[in-house]
Amino acid sequence: MDASAKLNVAKSLPKKPFARPSREEAEAAVRTLIAWAGDDPTREGLLDTPRRVTKAYGEFFSGYDDDPGTILSTTFKEAGGYDDIVLVKDIPFSSHCEHHMVPFVGKAHIAYLPHDGIVGISKLARLVEAFSRRLQVQEVLTAQIIDAVNEHLNPRGAAVLLEAEHMCMSMRGVRAHGATTVTQRFSGVFAEEKSEQDRFFEMIRRR
C-alpha cells in the first residue's frame, strides 16, 4: 500500500473520542516535564513558564480548529478567461514533528490549473497554516495540502512542494545542521504531463 492509500485509509478510520485536558492539567504536565528535565519548577524564573507554554501551544496547534473547506469555500468564477498556472511560492510555515514534538520550519510552493474558478491567493497560505499548525510529518502535510486543493477547488491539476529543516534532525540525533527535506505531490495534468511539472519547477526557481 503506497503512502497516498495509507493516508486515505487513515482518514476513513473513526476518530477515537478523547477528553481534552483542562488548562490547569496542561500546566501541571509542563511542571512535571520541567522537573523531569532536571530543573525546579518552583524557582522564580520558571514559575510562570507553564502558563506561557500552554498559551504558546494554543498558537502552535491552532490548526486543529481550522476547517480547510471553509478556508477554500469562496471562489471566483469570473477569472477573465485565465486558465494557466496559478502559483503561490515561498509560503513560510512552521510545524511540529509528531514523533518528537520539536519544530520543522520551511516554505511551501502551491500551484493549480483553474477549472471551476480561482481562489484568493491568501487562502492558499491560510491552508498551509491550517495543516502545519498541528502535530505533523512533512509527507502527510504535503498530501493533506494537495488533497484539500483537489477536493475544494476541483482544478485540472495541482502541484505542491515543501522544503523544510527538521529540528529533530539538526538539534538531536545525528545533528545534521542545515539538512533540508523536500517532498512533492502532483495531481491531474501535473501528474500526467512532465512538461507541466517542468514549468512548475522553473517558476519556483525564477526570481
N, C-alpha and C positions, 0 to 999 in steps of 0.2 A: 504494500500500500504506500503510495507516494505521499509527500508532505501535504499536498492540497486535499487529498482524500481523507487523511487523518484529521486535518483541520475541520473539514465538513462533518465528519463523524463526531468530533468533539463538540461542535456547535449544536448537533442534534440531540446530544445527551441532556437529560433533565438536570438542572442545577440542584445540588443538594442544599436544602434550606439551612441557614445558619443564623445565629443571633449576633448582630453587630455589637461589639463591646461598647460600653459607655466611655466617655472621655476620661472619667476617673480611672476606669480599669486600664485604659491605654496608657495613661500617665504612670500608673503603678508598674506596668510592664516595662516602661522606659527606665524607671528607677531600678528595677531588677537587672536590666541589661547593663546599666552603669556600674552597679555593684559587681556583676559578673566580669566586667572588663577590668576590674581591679581598683575602681575609684569609689569615693564616698559620696553617695547621692545627697547627703545632708550638708555637705560643705557649701559655703556661701556661693561659689561660682557655679554650682550645679543645682541649686535649689529650684530655679525657675526653668531648668532645661527640659523636664518632662512636658511642661505646658508648651514650650517653644517647639519641641519635636512634634507633638501631636498637631499643633497648628500647621507646621510645615508639611506634615503628612497629608493634611487636608488639601494642600495645594498640589503636592506631588502626585496624588492619586485622585484628583478631581474628575478624571476621565470616566470613572465608573458611573458618574451621574449624567454623562453626556450621551445623547442619542444621535448616532451618525445619520439616521434617516431624517431627523429634524434639521440637522445642520445642512443637508443637501436637498431639503424639501422645496426650496424656492429656485426655480429655473426660469430662464428667459427664452421663449420660443423665437422671438424676433432677434436674429443674430446677423441681419444684413446679408444673408446668404453665406456667411462664413462657415466652412466645413473642414478646415485644415487643423493641424495640431494646435491644441491649447496646452502650453507647458508652464507650470509654476516650478521654478527650480530654487535650490539653496534655501529650502524652508528649514529653519533651525528647529531642532527638537531635543528634548532630554527625556529619558525614561529610566526605569529601574529594572535591572535583571531580576527575574523571578527566582533565580537559583541562589543569589547571594544578597539581594536587595541593596545593591550598590548601583550607582548611575551608569548609563551609557549615553553618550552625547554625540550628536552628529547633525546631518542635514538630509532632507528628503527632496526628491525630484518626482513630480507627478505630471503625467501628460494624458490627454484623451482626445479622441476624434469625435466631435459632436454628432449626435444623431437626432435626439429628441429635444435639443436645446442646449444652452450653456448655463453654467452656474457661476455665481460671483467668485472671483479668484480667491478672495479671502476665505471662502468656505473650505477650500482645499487645505489651507493652513490650519483652519479650525478642526478639520477632520483628522489631520496628523496629530494635533494636540489631544483630541478626544481619545485616540487609541494609545498614544505614547504615555499619557498620564495614568498608566495602570502598570501593574507588575507584568513584565513582558519578556519575550525573547525576540530578537530582531527579525528572525524568519517569519514568525507569526504576525508581528506588526506589519511587515511588508504585505503579507497575504490579506490581512484584515483591511488595509487601506484600499487595495485594488478591488477586493470583493465589494466593498461599500460603494466605490465609484461605479462598478458594473451594475450593481443592484439598483442604485438610486438615480443614476444618470443615463443608463442604457446607451452607452457610447458605441460607436463602431469598433472601438478598440481602446485599450488603456495600457499605460506603462508606468511602473513605479520602481524607483531605485533609491535605496537607502545606504548611506555610508556613515559609520559611527565608530568611535573609540569606546571600548568597554573597560570601565574601571576594575571590573572583576578580573581582568587580564593584565591591566597595567599597574594596579595597586597591590595585587596579591598574586599568588601562584607563580607564574613564570615572569611576572613583572615586565611584560613586553611593552614598554612605553612607546606611544606613537603608532602602534599597530592599528590598522583600520579594517573593519569588517564591511564588506559590500554584499548586499542582497538585492535581487531584482525579480520582478514578475511582469509578464506580458499577457495580454488577452486580445481576442478579436484580431483585427488587422495587424496589430503589432506582433502578435504571436505567429501569424501566418506569413508575413512578408518581412524578410530580413532587411529590405531597403528601408522599411519604416522604423525598424529597430536602429539602423544606422543613422537615420535622421534624428531620432531621439537622442542618441549618444552625442552626435555632433552639436545639437542645440544645447546640451548640457555643458559641453566643453567651451562653447562660444562665449566670449566675454565682451 
